[in-house]
């Protein structure tokens, strides 16, 4: 993997802090900061249940404190040697803690449940039949109002997973919530482990992903599917590094069949000089998934980009660029530059994903995992700095509620 090698501290002053007297025990103190992040992230998850009401200030204060503990932990890990197993143990505590809470800050898991039931129970297609076509279904009240008249924007592999979950869980809303929250939390931990396997600083990379309080709140807490997509993508990079090219290509296809983002990154990965991408594995897996999806949902699954285009045109409060045309132009310019660099041997998937976050008119908090996980795996200092800043920005509830 052509990664960008970083210095032992993050660039541009974001994480160049000096902590006098701690150099000899920086790793231990980093773990202590991670433990503090765990306690604060857990409290923030509890407070997140009240954000929709009048108690945003306690949430914001606790989430900010958790983010500062997270930054301190990363600073200290930059300065000392820490066992990867210890970092992953703290990450496990942070990411699994929100499983004890109800669904937090989003009703997307309700949409996943409803789309799965449309296929599994009603024999319809979530790519043609919006949730309001089956308004008597027990999942319907758990779908957020803006999405009740919209068809699925997710890839066919995730829809098949949702369908299987709906078959197993039946009418039980508790099962659905538990399933997607657990899948989200475990996917973050897998992404942390894969980032560590790819990075020249394994403990730091694992902490950058696994200690992130935003991810705990929105994956273990909110059950979003982006972490699964990222885990599959990083798994593909690990497999290619270990010489399993065709399996890697297959995982690229699986990641893209959760959400479309990997298809945007794939041309840069394939543009490397002497690229050893597993084209056969990708094509065979993609063809197999397409055949299964077509048999199950007809060709309507190809229209999943429609809701994405609709959302981009609508925009979100958190976006830094609110005009879709302006965002498209800015991202295209950045993409051309990064593609040229990839052709000369420097692939920066994390920076590409960061450019997408900065320019998209439809930005949601959990999207931050796209950029940060890849930046940690590549040890790209610029992408790490920017994606960590995006994490802090996205903890502000006024941006997205």
FIFIKOL-602423 format. One record per residue (C-alpha): z, y, x; residue in one letter; residue number from 1. Coordinates in steps of 0.2 Angstrom, whole numbers, plus 5000, padded with zeros to 4 digits. Each point is the difference from the previous one (the first is absolute). Layout:
N
<rec z="Z" y="Y" x="X" rest="A" nr="NUM"/>
...
END
This chain:
401
<rec z="5000" y="5000" x="5000" rest="X" nr="1"/>
<rec z="4995" y="5017" x="5007" rest="X" nr="2"/>
<rec z="5016" y="5009" x="4997" rest="X" nr="3"/>
<rec z="5005" y="5017" x="5006" rest="X" nr="4"/>
<rec z="5014" y="4999" x="5012" rest="X" nr="5"/>
<rec z="5015" y="5012" x="4998" rest="X" nr="6"/>
<rec z="5013" y="5006" x="5011" rest="X" nr="7"/>
<rec z="5018" y="4994" x="4998" rest="X" nr="8"/>
<rec z="5003" y="5014" x="4988" rest="X" nr="9"/>
<rec z="4990" y="5007" x="4986" rest="X" nr="10"/>
<rec z="4989" y="5015" x="5003" rest="X" nr="11"/>
<rec z="5000" y="5018" x="4995" rest="X" nr="12"/>
<rec z="5018" y="5002" x="5000" rest="X" nr="13"/>
<rec z="5003" y="4991" x="4983" rest="X" nr="14"/>
<rec z="5010" y="4986" x="5009" rest="X" nr="15"/>
<rec z="5003" y="5007" x="5017" rest="X" nr="16"/>
<rec z="5019" y="5003" x="4997" rest="X" nr="17"/>
<rec z="5012" y="4998" x="5014" rest="X" nr="18"/>
<rec z="5016" y="4992" x="4996" rest="X" nr="19"/>
<rec z="5012" y="5003" x="5015" rest="X" nr="20"/>
<rec z="5011" y="4986" x="5005" rest="X" nr="21"/>
<rec z="4991" y="4986" x="4990" rest="X" nr="22"/>
<rec z="4987" y="4995" x="5012" rest="X" nr="23"/>
<rec z="5009" y="4984" x="5005" rest="X" nr="24"/>
<rec z="5003" y="4994" x="4982" rest="X" nr="25"/>
<rec z="4985" y="5008" x="4991" rest="X" nr="26"/>
<rec z="4995" y="4983" x="4993" rest="X" nr="27"/>
<rec z="5018" y="4997" x="4993" rest="X" nr="28"/>
<rec z="5001" y="5018" x="4993" rest="X" nr="29"/>
<rec z="4982" y="4998" x="4992" rest="X" nr="30"/>
<rec z="5006" y="4984" x="4991" rest="X" nr="31"/>
<rec z="5016" y="5010" x="4994" rest="X" nr="32"/>
<rec z="4988" y="5014" x="4994" rest="X" nr="33"/>
<rec z="4990" y="4986" x="4991" rest="X" nr="34"/>
<rec z="5016" y="4994" x="4992" rest="X" nr="35"/>
<rec z="5004" y="5017" x="4994" rest="X" nr="36"/>
<rec z="4982" y="5001" x="4993" rest="X" nr="37"/>
<rec z="5003" y="4984" x="4991" rest="X" nr="38"/>
<rec z="5016" y="5007" x="4991" rest="X" nr="39"/>
<rec z="4992" y="5017" x="4996" rest="X" nr="40"/>
<rec z="4984" y="4992" x="4994" rest="X" nr="41"/>
<rec z="5010" y="4988" x="4989" rest="X" nr="42"/>
<rec z="5009" y="5015" x="4992" rest="X" nr="43"/>
<rec z="4983" y="5010" x="4999" rest="X" nr="44"/>
<rec z="4993" y="4985" x="4990" rest="X" nr="45"/>
<rec z="5015" y="5001" x="4988" rest="X" nr="46"/>
<rec z="4998" y="5018" x="4998" rest="X" nr="47"/>
<rec z="4981" y="4998" x="4997" rest="X" nr="48"/>
<rec z="5004" y="4992" x="4984" rest="X" nr="49"/>
<rec z="5006" y="5017" x="4994" rest="X" nr="50"/>
<rec z="4985" y="5011" x="5007" rest="X" nr="51"/>
<rec z="4992" y="5000" x="4983" rest="X" nr="52"/>
<rec z="5015" y="5009" x="4993" rest="X" nr="53"/>
<rec z="5010" y="5014" x="5007" rest="X" nr="54"/>
<rec z="5007" y="4992" x="5016" rest="X" nr="55"/>
<rec z="4986" y="5003" x="5012" rest="X" nr="56"/>
<rec z="5011" y="5010" x="5012" rest="X" nr="57"/>
<rec z="5011" y="4985" x="5005" rest="X" nr="58"/>
<rec z="4984" y="4989" x="5002" rest="X" nr="59"/>
<rec z="4992" y="5013" x="5011" rest="X" nr="60"/>
<rec z="5015" y="5003" x="5011" rest="X" nr="61"/>
<rec z="5003" y="4981" x="5003" rest="X" nr="62"/>
<rec z="4982" y="4997" x="5002" rest="X" nr="63"/>
<rec z="4999" y="5014" x="5013" rest="X" nr="64"/>
<rec z="5015" y="4993" x="5009" rest="X" nr="65"/>
<rec z="4992" y="4983" x="5001" rest="X" nr="66"/>
<rec z="4984" y="5007" x="5007" rest="X" nr="67"/>
<rec z="5010" y="5009" x="5013" rest="X" nr="68"/>
<rec z="5009" y="4984" x="5005" rest="X" nr="69"/>
<rec z="4983" y="4992" x="5000" rest="X" nr="70"/>
<rec z="4993" y="5013" x="5012" rest="X" nr="71"/>
<rec z="5016" y="4999" x="5011" rest="X" nr="72"/>
<rec z="4998" y="4981" x="5001" rest="X" nr="73"/>
<rec z="4982" y="5002" x="5006" rest="X" nr="74"/>
<rec z="5005" y="5013" x="5013" rest="X" nr="75"/>
<rec z="5013" y="4988" x="5007" rest="X" nr="76"/>
<rec z="4989" y="4985" x="5000" rest="X" nr="77"/>
<rec z="4987" y="5010" x="5010" rest="X" nr="78"/>
<rec z="5014" y="5002" x="5014" rest="X" nr="79"/>
<rec z="5007" y="4982" x="5001" rest="X" nr="80"/>
<rec z="4996" y="4982" x="4999" rest="X" nr="81"/>
<rec z="5005" y="4991" x="4984" rest="X" nr="82"/>
<rec z="4997" y="4982" x="4994" rest="X" nr="83"/>
<rec z="4986" y="4999" x="4987" rest="X" nr="84"/>
<rec z="5011" y="4987" x="4990" rest="X" nr="85"/>
<rec z="5014" y="5013" x="4998" rest="X" nr="86"/>
<rec z="4987" y="5014" x="4994" rest="X" nr="87"/>
<rec z="4993" y="4988" x="4988" rest="X" nr="88"/>
<rec z="5017" y="4995" x="4993" rest="X" nr="89"/>
<rec z="5004" y="5018" x="4997" rest="X" nr="90"/>
<rec z="4982" y="5002" x="4992" rest="X" nr="91"/>
<rec z="5004" y="4985" x="4989" rest="X" nr="92"/>
<rec z="5016" y="5008" x="4993" rest="X" nr="93"/>
<rec z="4991" y="5017" x="4997" rest="X" nr="94"/>
<rec z="4985" y="4993" x="4991" rest="X" nr="95"/>
<rec z="5009" y="4987" x="4989" rest="X" nr="96"/>
<rec z="5015" y="5011" x="4995" rest="X" nr="97"/>
<rec z="4990" y="5008" x="4986" rest="X" nr="98"/>
<rec z="4997" y="4983" x="4992" rest="X" nr="99"/>
<rec z="5017" y="5002" x="4992" rest="X" nr="100"/>
<rec z="4995" y="5016" x="4991" rest="X" nr="101"/>
<rec z="4989" y="5001" x="4984" rest="X" nr="102"/>
<rec z="4981" y="5005" x="5002" rest="X" nr="103"/>
<rec z="5000" y="5017" x="5009" rest="X" nr="104"/>
<rec z="4990" y="5016" x="4998" rest="X" nr="105"/>
<rec z="4984" y="4992" x="4993" rest="X" nr="106"/>
<rec z="4993" y="4989" x="4986" rest="X" nr="107"/>
<rec z="4986" y="4992" x="5010" rest="X" nr="108"/>
<rec z="5008" y="4983" x="5000" rest="X" nr="109"/>
<rec z="4999" y="5001" x="4981" rest="X" nr="110"/>
<rec z="4981" y="5003" x="5002" rest="X" nr="111"/>
<rec z="4999" y="4985" x="5011" rest="X" nr="112"/>
<rec z="5009" y="4990" x="4987" rest="X" nr="113"/>
<rec z="4989" y="5006" x="4986" rest="X" nr="114"/>
<rec z="4984" y="4997" x="5009" rest="X" nr="115"/>
<rec z="5005" y="4983" x="5005" rest="X" nr="116"/>
<rec z="5005" y="4996" x="4982" rest="X" nr="117"/>
<rec z="4983" y="5007" x="4993" rest="X" nr="118"/>
<rec z="4991" y="4986" x="5010" rest="X" nr="119"/>
<rec z="5013" y="4986" x="4999" rest="X" nr="120"/>
<rec z="5007" y="5002" x="4983" rest="X" nr="121"/>
<rec z="4986" y="5009" x="4990" rest="X" nr="122"/>
<rec z="4985" y="4993" x="5009" rest="X" nr="123"/>
<rec z="4993" y="5018" x="5003" rest="X" nr="124"/>
<rec z="4995" y="5009" x="5016" rest="X" nr="125"/>
<rec z="5011" y="5013" x="5007" rest="X" nr="126"/>
<rec z="4984" y="5008" x="5007" rest="X" nr="127"/>
<rec z="4993" y="5003" x="4982" rest="X" nr="128"/>
<rec z="5015" y="4999" x="4989" rest="X" nr="129"/>
<rec z="5013" y="5014" x="5002" rest="X" nr="130"/>
<rec z="5018" y="4997" x="4996" rest="X" nr="131"/>
<rec z="5000" y="5009" x="4984" rest="X" nr="132"/>
<rec z="4988" y="4987" x="4993" rest="X" nr="133"/>
<rec z="5015" y="4989" x="4999" rest="X" nr="134"/>
<rec z="5013" y="5012" x="4995" rest="X" nr="135"/>
<rec z="5011" y="4986" x="4992" rest="X" nr="136"/>
<rec z="5001" y="4991" x="5017" rest="X" nr="137"/>
<rec z="5018" y="5000" x="5007" rest="X" nr="138"/>
<rec z="4994" y="5008" x="5016" rest="X" nr="139"/>
<rec z="4992" y="5015" x="4992" rest="X" nr="140"/>
<rec z="5016" y="5011" x="4998" rest="X" nr="141"/>
<rec z="5003" y="4998" x="5019" rest="X" nr="142"/>
<rec z="4983" y="5008" x="5004" rest="X" nr="143"/>
<rec z="5000" y="5018" x="5005" rest="X" nr="144"/>
<rec z="4992" y="5011" x="4986" rest="X" nr="145"/>
<rec z="4986" y="5007" x="5011" rest="X" nr="146"/>
<rec z="4994" y="4982" x="5004" rest="X" nr="147"/>
<rec z="5000" y="4992" x="4983" rest="X" nr="148"/>
<rec z="4982" y="5004" x="4997" rest="X" nr="149"/>
<rec z="4994" y="4996" x="5017" rest="X" nr="150"/>
<rec z="4993" y="4984" x="5007" rest="X" nr="151"/>
<rec z="5006" y="4992" x="5016" rest="X" nr="152"/>
<rec z="4996" y="5009" x="5017" rest="X" nr="153"/>
<rec z="5006" y="4985" x="5010" rest="X" nr="154"/>
<rec z="4990" y="4987" x="5009" rest="X" nr="155"/>
<rec z="4997" y="4983" x="4993" rest="X" nr="156"/>
<rec z="5012" y="4990" x="5011" rest="X" nr="157"/>
<rec z="5014" y="5011" x="4994" rest="X" nr="158"/>
<rec z="4995" y="4998" x="4982" rest="X" nr="159"/>
<rec z="5000" y="4981" x="5003" rest="X" nr="160"/>
<rec z="5017" y="5001" x="5007" rest="X" nr="161"/>
<rec z="5006" y="5011" x="4985" rest="X" nr="162"/>
<rec z="4992" y="4987" x="4988" rest="X" nr="163"/>
<rec z="5010" y="4986" x="5009" rest="X" nr="164"/>
<rec z="5016" y="5010" x="4999" rest="X" nr="165"/>
<rec z="4997" y="5003" x="4981" rest="X" nr="166"/>
<rec z="4997" y="4982" x="4997" rest="X" nr="167"/>
<rec z="5016" y="4995" x="5009" rest="X" nr="168"/>
<rec z="5011" y="5014" x="4993" rest="X" nr="169"/>
<rec z="4994" y="5000" x="4982" rest="X" nr="170"/>
<rec z="5008" y="5014" x="4990" rest="X" nr="171"/>
<rec z="5014" y="5003" x="5012" rest="X" nr="172"/>
<rec z="5000" y="5018" x="5007" rest="X" nr="173"/>
<rec z="5014" y="4996" x="5012" rest="X" nr="174"/>
<rec z="4989" y="4987" x="5008" rest="X" nr="175"/>
<rec z="4986" y="5012" x="5002" rest="X" nr="176"/>
<rec z="5011" y="5013" x="5008" rest="X" nr="177"/>
<rec z="5008" y="4988" x="5012" rest="X" nr="178"/>
<rec z="4983" y="4992" x="5005" rest="X" nr="179"/>
<rec z="4991" y="5017" x="5005" rest="X" nr="180"/>
<rec z="5016" y="5007" x="5008" rest="X" nr="181"/>
<rec z="5003" y="4985" x="5010" rest="X" nr="182"/>
<rec z="4981" y="4998" x="5005" rest="X" nr="183"/>
<rec z="5001" y="5019" x="5005" rest="X" nr="184"/>
<rec z="5015" y="4998" x="5011" rest="X" nr="185"/>
<rec z="4995" y="4984" x="5009" rest="X" nr="186"/>
<rec z="4983" y="5008" x="5003" rest="X" nr="187"/>
<rec z="5008" y="5015" x="5009" rest="X" nr="188"/>
<rec z="5009" y="4988" x="5011" rest="X" nr="189"/>
<rec z="4985" y="4990" x="5003" rest="X" nr="190"/>
<rec z="4991" y="5016" x="5005" rest="X" nr="191"/>
<rec z="5014" y="5005" x="5012" rest="X" nr="192"/>
<rec z="4999" y="4983" x="5008" rest="X" nr="193"/>
<rec z="4981" y="5001" x="5002" rest="X" nr="194"/>
<rec z="5001" y="5018" x="5007" rest="X" nr="195"/>
<rec z="5013" y="4994" x="5013" rest="X" nr="196"/>
<rec z="4988" y="4985" x="5005" rest="X" nr="197"/>
<rec z="4986" y="5013" x="5003" rest="X" nr="198"/>
<rec z="5009" y="5014" x="5008" rest="X" nr="199"/>
<rec z="5005" y="5002" x="5018" rest="X" nr="200"/>
<rec z="5017" y="5006" x="4994" rest="X" nr="201"/>
<rec z="5005" y="4986" x="4987" rest="X" nr="202"/>
<rec z="5017" y="5006" x="4996" rest="X" nr="203"/>
<rec z="4995" y="5017" x="4997" rest="X" nr="204"/>
<rec z="4985" y="4995" x="4989" rest="X" nr="205"/>
<rec z="5011" y="4989" x="4990" rest="X" nr="206"/>
<rec z="5012" y="5014" x="4997" rest="X" nr="207"/>
<rec z="4987" y="5013" x="4996" rest="X" nr="208"/>
<rec z="4994" y="4989" x="4985" rest="X" nr="209"/>
<rec z="5015" y="4990" x="4996" rest="X" nr="210"/>
<rec z="5014" y="5013" x="5001" rest="X" nr="211"/>
<rec z="4990" y="5013" x="4989" rest="X" nr="212"/>
<rec z="5010" y="5005" x="4985" rest="X" nr="213"/>
<rec z="4985" y="5006" x="4990" rest="X" nr="214"/>
<rec z="4993" y="4982" x="5001" rest="X" nr="215"/>
<rec z="5016" y="4993" x="4995" rest="X" nr="216"/>
<rec z="5001" y="5011" x="4984" rest="X" nr="217"/>
<rec z="4982" y="4997" x="4995" rest="X" nr="218"/>
<rec z="4997" y="4982" x="5004" rest="X" nr="219"/>
<rec z="5016" y="4991" x="4999" rest="X" nr="220"/>
<rec z="5005" y="5013" x="4987" rest="X" nr="221"/>
<rec z="4983" y="5003" x="4992" rest="X" nr="222"/>
<rec z="4990" y="4984" x="5002" rest="X" nr="223"/>
<rec z="4984" y="5008" x="5006" rest="X" nr="224"/>
<rec z="4985" y="4990" x="5006" rest="X" nr="225"/>
<rec z="4995" y="5010" x="5015" rest="X" nr="226"/>
<rec z="5012" y="4991" x="5012" rest="X" nr="227"/>
<rec z="4992" y="4984" x="4996" rest="X" nr="228"/>
<rec z="4983" y="5007" x="5005" rest="X" nr="229"/>
<rec z="5007" y="5007" x="5016" rest="X" nr="230"/>
<rec z="5008" y="4984" x="5004" rest="X" nr="231"/>
<rec z="4984" y="4990" x="4998" rest="X" nr="232"/>
<rec z="4991" y="5013" x="5010" rest="X" nr="233"/>
<rec z="5012" y="5000" x="5015" rest="X" nr="234"/>
<rec z="5000" y="4981" x="4999" rest="X" nr="235"/>
<rec z="4982" y="5000" x="5002" rest="X" nr="236"/>
<rec z="5001" y="5010" x="5016" rest="X" nr="237"/>
<rec z="5014" y="4988" x="5007" rest="X" nr="238"/>
<rec z="4988" y="4985" x="4996" rest="X" nr="239"/>
<rec z="4986" y="5008" x="5009" rest="X" nr="240"/>
<rec z="5010" y="5004" x="5015" rest="X" nr="241"/>
<rec z="5005" y="4982" x="5001" rest="X" nr="242"/>
<rec z="4982" y="4994" x="5000" rest="X" nr="243"/>
<rec z="5000" y="4995" x="4981" rest="X" nr="244"/>
<rec z="4985" y="5011" x="4996" rest="X" nr="245"/>
<rec z="4993" y="4992" x="4984" rest="X" nr="246"/>
<rec z="5018" y="4999" x="4993" rest="X" nr="247"/>
<rec z="5002" y="5018" x="5004" rest="X" nr="248"/>
<rec z="4984" y="5004" x="4991" rest="X" nr="249"/>
<rec z="5006" y="4991" x="4985" rest="X" nr="250"/>
<rec z="5016" y="5010" x="5000" rest="X" nr="251"/>
<rec z="4990" y="5016" x="5001" rest="X" nr="252"/>
<rec z="4991" y="4994" x="4984" rest="X" nr="253"/>
<rec z="5017" y="4996" x="4992" rest="X" nr="254"/>
<rec z="5007" y="5017" x="5004" rest="X" nr="255"/>
<rec z="4985" y="5009" x="4993" rest="X" nr="256"/>
<rec z="5002" y="4989" x="4984" rest="X" nr="257"/>
<rec z="5017" y="5008" x="4997" rest="X" nr="258"/>
<rec z="4994" y="5018" x="5002" rest="X" nr="259"/>
<rec z="4984" y="5007" x="5007" rest="X" nr="260"/>
<rec z="5008" y="5009" x="5015" rest="X" nr="261"/>
<rec z="4996" y="4987" x="5013" rest="X" nr="262"/>
<rec z="4981" y="5002" x="4996" rest="X" nr="263"/>
<rec z="5001" y="5018" x="5006" rest="X" nr="264"/>
<rec z="5008" y="4994" x="5017" rest="X" nr="265"/>
<rec z="4989" y="4985" x="5003" rest="X" nr="266"/>
<rec z="4985" y="5009" x="5007" rest="X" nr="267"/>
<rec z="5010" y="5008" x="5013" rest="X" nr="268"/>
<rec z="5008" y="4983" x="5005" rest="X" nr="269"/>
<rec z="4982" y="4992" x="5001" rest="X" nr="270"/>
<rec z="4993" y="5015" x="5010" rest="X" nr="271"/>
<rec z="5010" y="4995" x="5015" rest="X" nr="272"/>
<rec z="4990" y="4995" x="5016" rest="X" nr="273"/>
<rec z="4999" y="4981" x="5001" rest="X" nr="274"/>
<rec z="5008" y="4999" x="4983" rest="X" nr="275"/>
<rec z="5006" y="4982" x="4996" rest="X" nr="276"/>
<rec z="5003" y="5003" x="4982" rest="X" nr="277"/>
<rec z="4999" y="4984" x="4989" rest="X" nr="278"/>
<rec z="4985" y="5004" x="4989" rest="X" nr="279"/>
<rec z="4998" y="4983" x="4994" rest="X" nr="280"/>
<rec z="5018" y="4999" x="4994" rest="X" nr="281"/>
<rec z="4999" y="5016" x="4992" rest="X" nr="282"/>
<rec z="4984" y="4996" x="4991" rest="X" nr="283"/>
<rec z="5005" y="4983" x="4994" rest="X" nr="284"/>
<rec z="5017" y="5006" x="4994" rest="X" nr="285"/>
<rec z="4993" y="5015" x="4991" rest="X" nr="286"/>
<rec z="4986" y="4990" x="4992" rest="X" nr="287"/>
<rec z="5013" y="4987" x="4994" rest="X" nr="288"/>
<rec z="5012" y="5014" x="4993" rest="X" nr="289"/>
<rec z="4985" y="5008" x="4992" rest="X" nr="290"/>
<rec z="4994" y="4984" x="4992" rest="X" nr="291"/>
<rec z="5018" y="4996" x="4993" rest="X" nr="292"/>
<rec z="5002" y="5018" x="4994" rest="X" nr="293"/>
<rec z="4983" y="4999" x="4991" rest="X" nr="294"/>
<rec z="5004" y="4984" x="4992" rest="X" nr="295"/>
<rec z="5017" y="5007" x="4994" rest="X" nr="296"/>
<rec z="4995" y="5018" x="4996" rest="X" nr="297"/>
<rec z="4981" y="5001" x="4999" rest="X" nr="298"/>
<rec z="4992" y="5013" x="5011" rest="X" nr="299"/>
<rec z="5012" y="5014" x="4993" rest="X" nr="300"/>
<rec z="5011" y="4998" x="5015" rest="X" nr="301"/>
<rec z="4987" y="5009" x="5010" rest="X" nr="302"/>
<rec z="5004" y="5016" x="4990" rest="X" nr="303"/>
<rec z="5018" y="5001" x="5007" rest="X" nr="304"/>
<rec z="4995" y="5015" x="5010" rest="X" nr="305"/>
<rec z="4997" y="5010" x="4984" rest="X" nr="306"/>
<rec z="5019" y="5003" x="4997" rest="X" nr="307"/>
<rec z="5002" y="5005" x="5018" rest="X" nr="308"/>
<rec z="4986" y="5013" x="4998" rest="X" nr="309"/>
<rec z="5008" y="5006" x="4984" rest="X" nr="310"/>
<rec z="5017" y="5002" x="5009" rest="X" nr="311"/>
<rec z="4992" y="5009" x="5015" rest="X" nr="312"/>
<rec z="4991" y="5013" x="4988" rest="X" nr="313"/>
<rec z="5017" y="5002" x="4991" rest="X" nr="314"/>
<rec z="5010" y="5003" x="5016" rest="X" nr="315"/>
<rec z="5019" y="4998" x="5003" rest="X" nr="316"/>
<rec z="5014" y="5012" x="5003" rest="X" nr="317"/>
<rec z="5004" y="4994" x="5017" rest="X" nr="318"/>
<rec z="4982" y="5002" x="5007" rest="X" nr="319"/>
<rec z="4997" y="5012" x="5014" rest="X" nr="320"/>
<rec z="4982" y="5002" x="4995" rest="X" nr="321"/>
<rec z="4998" y="5002" x="4981" rest="X" nr="322"/>
<rec z="4981" y="5001" x="4999" rest="X" nr="323"/>
<rec z="4991" y="4983" x="5001" rest="X" nr="324"/>
<rec z="4984" y="5008" x="5008" rest="X" nr="325"/>
<rec z="5010" y="5009" x="5013" rest="X" nr="326"/>
<rec z="5010" y="4984" x="5004" rest="X" nr="327"/>
<rec z="4985" y="4989" x="5001" rest="X" nr="328"/>
<rec z="4991" y="5012" x="5012" rest="X" nr="329"/>
<rec z="5016" y="5002" x="5011" rest="X" nr="330"/>
<rec z="5002" y="4981" x="5001" rest="X" nr="331"/>
<rec z="4982" y="4997" x="5003" rest="X" nr="332"/>
<rec z="5000" y="5011" x="5015" rest="X" nr="333"/>
<rec z="5016" y="4992" x="5007" rest="X" nr="334"/>
<rec z="4993" y="4982" x="4997" rest="X" nr="335"/>
<rec z="4984" y="5004" x="5009" rest="X" nr="336"/>
<rec z="5010" y="5006" x="5015" rest="X" nr="337"/>
<rec z="5011" y="4984" x="5000" rest="X" nr="338"/>
<rec z="4985" y="4989" x="4997" rest="X" nr="339"/>
<rec z="4992" y="5007" x="5016" rest="X" nr="340"/>
<rec z="5016" y="4997" x="5009" rest="X" nr="341"/>
<rec z="5000" y="4982" x="4994" rest="X" nr="342"/>
<rec z="4983" y="4997" x="5006" rest="X" nr="343"/>
<rec z="5006" y="5005" x="5018" rest="X" nr="344"/>
<rec z="5015" y="4988" x="4999" rest="X" nr="345"/>
<rec z="5014" y="5010" x="4992" rest="X" nr="346"/>
<rec z="5004" y="4994" x="4983" rest="X" nr="347"/>
<rec z="5013" y="5011" x="4991" rest="X" nr="348"/>
<rec z="5003" y="4992" x="4983" rest="X" nr="349"/>
<rec z="5016" y="5008" x="4997" rest="X" nr="350"/>
<rec z="4993" y="5017" x="5003" rest="X" nr="351"/>
<rec z="4986" y="4997" x="4988" rest="X" nr="352"/>
<rec z="5012" y="4995" x="4987" rest="X" nr="353"/>
<rec z="5010" y="5015" x="5004" rest="X" nr="354"/>
<rec z="4985" y="5011" x="4998" rest="X" nr="355"/>
<rec z="4997" y="4992" x="4983" rest="X" nr="356"/>
<rec z="5018" y="5004" x="4994" rest="X" nr="357"/>
<rec z="4998" y="5018" x="5006" rest="X" nr="358"/>
<rec z="4983" y="5003" x="4991" rest="X" nr="359"/>
<rec z="5001" y="4989" x="4984" rest="X" nr="360"/>
<rec z="5003" y="5010" x="4984" rest="X" nr="361"/>
<rec z="5010" y="4985" x="4993" rest="X" nr="362"/>
<rec z="5015" y="4997" x="5011" rest="X" nr="363"/>
<rec z="5015" y="4990" x="4995" rest="X" nr="364"/>
<rec z="5016" y="4996" x="5010" rest="X" nr="365"/>
<rec z="4997" y="4982" x="5004" rest="X" nr="366"/>
<rec z="4983" y="5003" x="5007" rest="X" nr="367"/>
<rec z="5009" y="5006" x="5016" rest="X" nr="368"/>
<rec z="5001" y="4981" x="5005" rest="X" nr="369"/>
<rec z="4981" y="5000" x="5003" rest="X" nr="370"/>
<rec z="5001" y="5012" x="5015" rest="X" nr="371"/>
<rec z="5017" y="4997" x="5007" rest="X" nr="372"/>
<rec z="4999" y="4981" x="5001" rest="X" nr="373"/>
<rec z="4983" y="5001" x="5009" rest="X" nr="374"/>
<rec z="5006" y="5014" x="5011" rest="X" nr="375"/>
<rec z="5015" y="4990" x="5006" rest="X" nr="376"/>
<rec z="4989" y="4985" x="5003" rest="X" nr="377"/>
<rec z="4989" y="5010" x="5011" rest="X" nr="378"/>
<rec z="5014" y="5011" x="5008" rest="X" nr="379"/>
<rec z="4989" y="5015" x="4996" rest="X" nr="380"/>
<rec z="5011" y="5015" x="5004" rest="X" nr="381"/>
<rec z="4990" y="5013" x="4989" rest="X" nr="382"/>
<rec z="4999" y="4988" x="4985" rest="X" nr="383"/>
<rec z="5018" y="4995" x="5002" rest="X" nr="384"/>
<rec z="5006" y="5018" x="5000" rest="X" nr="385"/>
<rec z="4989" y="5005" x="4985" rest="X" nr="386"/>
<rec z="5004" y="4985" x="4990" rest="X" nr="387"/>
<rec z="5019" y="5002" x="5002" rest="X" nr="388"/>
<rec z="4998" y="5018" x="4995" rest="X" nr="389"/>
<rec z="4991" y="4993" x="4984" rest="X" nr="390"/>
<rec z="5015" y="4989" x="4997" rest="X" nr="391"/>
<rec z="5012" y="5014" x="5000" rest="X" nr="392"/>
<rec z="4989" y="5010" x="4989" rest="X" nr="393"/>
<rec z="4998" y="4987" x="4988" rest="X" nr="394"/>
<rec z="5019" y="4998" x="4997" rest="X" nr="395"/>
<rec z="5000" y="5016" x="4991" rest="X" nr="396"/>
<rec z="5001" y="4996" x="4982" rest="X" nr="397"/>
<rec z="4993" y="5017" x="4993" rest="X" nr="398"/>
<rec z="4983" y="4995" x="5008" rest="X" nr="399"/>
<rec z="4997" y="4985" x="4989" rest="X" nr="400"/>
<rec z="5011" y="5000" x="4984" rest="X" nr="401"/>
END
